[in-house]
Amino acid sequence: MRVVIARFPFDLLKTQVQDAMKGIKAEPVTGESVLIGRRHYPVKQVGEIITRQDRRDFSAGEVTRALSRLGFVCRPAAALVPPTGLTPLETASALLGHRPEPDRTAVGKESAPQRPTQRSE
């Protein structure tokens, strides 16, 4: 399929992109990402490898559109921001796509320690 990245046309196939990314270690994802195989790659890293151009020559949007047209699953940068005010377990669950229900038994007033009663005799 013909895609245009940084004003240059490229004839790419999904299998060519997969082959080009084999053996490439994924960099930490800080923005938009694409799922190739079982790894999430930054779209700029993939664009640099498949076009052999510097990352400053193209935008993440150009590569995202091209990879989406080829059939890859792309995630926006907003999907990486974890929700605030959650415990680490809830944050991890939210990043995996599941929001656990809060524990309702622990919510409420805490019991104060009881004072021993004194007997007057």
Contacts in CASP RR format, 6 or more apart in sequence:
PFRMAT RR
TARGET T0000
AUTHOR 0000-0000-0000
METHOD contacts of the structure
MODEL  1
MRVVIARFPFDLLKTQVQDAMKGIKAEPVTGESVLIGRRHYPVKQVGEII
TRQDRRDFSAGEVTRALSRLGFVCRPAAALVPPTGLTPLETASALLGHRP
EPDRTAVGKESAPQRPTQRSE
1 11 0 8 1.000
1 12 0 8 1.000
1 13 0 8 1.000
1 69 0 8 1.000
1 70 0 8 1.000
2 9 0 8 1.000
2 10 0 8 1.000
2 11 0 8 1.000
3 9 0 8 1.000
3 10 0 8 1.000
3 12 0 8 1.000
3 65 0 8 1.000
3 66 0 8 1.000
3 69 0 8 1.000
3 70 0 8 1.000
4 10 0 8 1.000
4 62 0 8 1.000
4 66 0 8 1.000
5 47 0 8 1.000
5 51 0 8 1.000
5 53 0 8 1.000
5 58 0 8 1.000
5 62 0 8 1.000
5 63 0 8 1.000
5 66 0 8 1.000
6 51 0 8 1.000
6 53 0 8 1.000
6 57 0 8 1.000
6 58 0 8 1.000
6 62 0 8 1.000
8 51 0 8 1.000
8 53 0 8 1.000
10 50 0 8 1.000
10 51 0 8 1.000
10 66 0 8 1.000
12 50 0 8 1.000
12 66 0 8 1.000
12 70 0 8 1.000
13 70 0 8 1.000
14 70 0 8 1.000
14 71 0 8 1.000
14 72 0 8 1.000
16 50 0 8 1.000
17 36 0 8 1.000
17 46 0 8 1.000
17 50 0 8 1.000
17 67 0 8 1.000
17 70 0 8 1.000
17 72 0 8 1.000
18 36 0 8 1.000
18 37 0 8 1.000
20 49 0 8 1.000
20 50 0 8 1.000
21 36 0 8 1.000
21 39 0 8 1.000
21 41 0 8 1.000
21 46 0 8 1.000
21 49 0 8 1.000
24 41 0 8 1.000
24 45 0 8 1.000
24 49 0 8 1.000
26 39 0 8 1.000
26 40 0 8 1.000
26 41 0 8 1.000
26 42 0 8 1.000
26 45 0 8 1.000
27 41 0 8 1.000
27 42 0 8 1.000
27 45 0 8 1.000
28 42 0 8 1.000
29 40 0 8 1.000
29 41 0 8 1.000
29 42 0 8 1.000
29 80 0 8 1.000
30 42 0 8 1.000
30 77 0 8 1.000
30 80 0 8 1.000
31 42 0 8 1.000
31 43 0 8 1.000
31 60 0 8 1.000
31 77 0 8 1.000
31 80 0 8 1.000
32 42 0 8 1.000
32 43 0 8 1.000
32 60 0 8 1.000
32 61 0 8 1.000
32 64 0 8 1.000
32 74 0 8 1.000
32 75 0 8 1.000
32 76 0 8 1.000
32 77 0 8 1.000
33 40 0 8 1.000
33 41 0 8 1.000
33 42 0 8 1.000
33 43 0 8 1.000
33 74 0 8 1.000
33 75 0 8 1.000
33 80 0 8 1.000
34 40 0 8 1.000
34 41 0 8 1.000
34 43 0 8 1.000
34 46 0 8 1.000
34 63 0 8 1.000
34 64 0 8 1.000
34 67 0 8 1.000
34 72 0 8 1.000
34 73 0 8 1.000
34 74 0 8 1.000
34 75 0 8 1.000
35 72 0 8 1.000
35 73 0 8 1.000
35 74 0 8 1.000
35 75 0 8 1.000
36 46 0 8 1.000
36 72 0 8 1.000
40 75 0 8 1.000
43 60 0 8 1.000
43 61 0 8 1.000
43 63 0 8 1.000
43 64 0 8 1.000
43 67 0 8 1.000
43 74 0 8 1.000
44 55 0 8 1.000
44 60 0 8 1.000
44 63 0 8 1.000
45 55 0 8 1.000
46 63 0 8 1.000
46 67 0 8 1.000
47 53 0 8 1.000
47 55 0 8 1.000
47 58 0 8 1.000
47 63 0 8 1.000
48 54 0 8 1.000
48 55 0 8 1.000
51 57 0 8 1.000
51 58 0 8 1.000
64 74 0 8 1.000
67 74 0 8 1.000
68 74 0 8 1.000
82 91 0 8 1.000
82 94 0 8 1.000
82 95 0 8 1.000
83 91 0 8 1.000
83 94 0 8 1.000
86 94 0 8 1.000
89 100 0 8 1.000
90 99 0 8 1.000
90 100 0 8 1.000
93 99 0 8 1.000
93 100 0 8 1.000
END
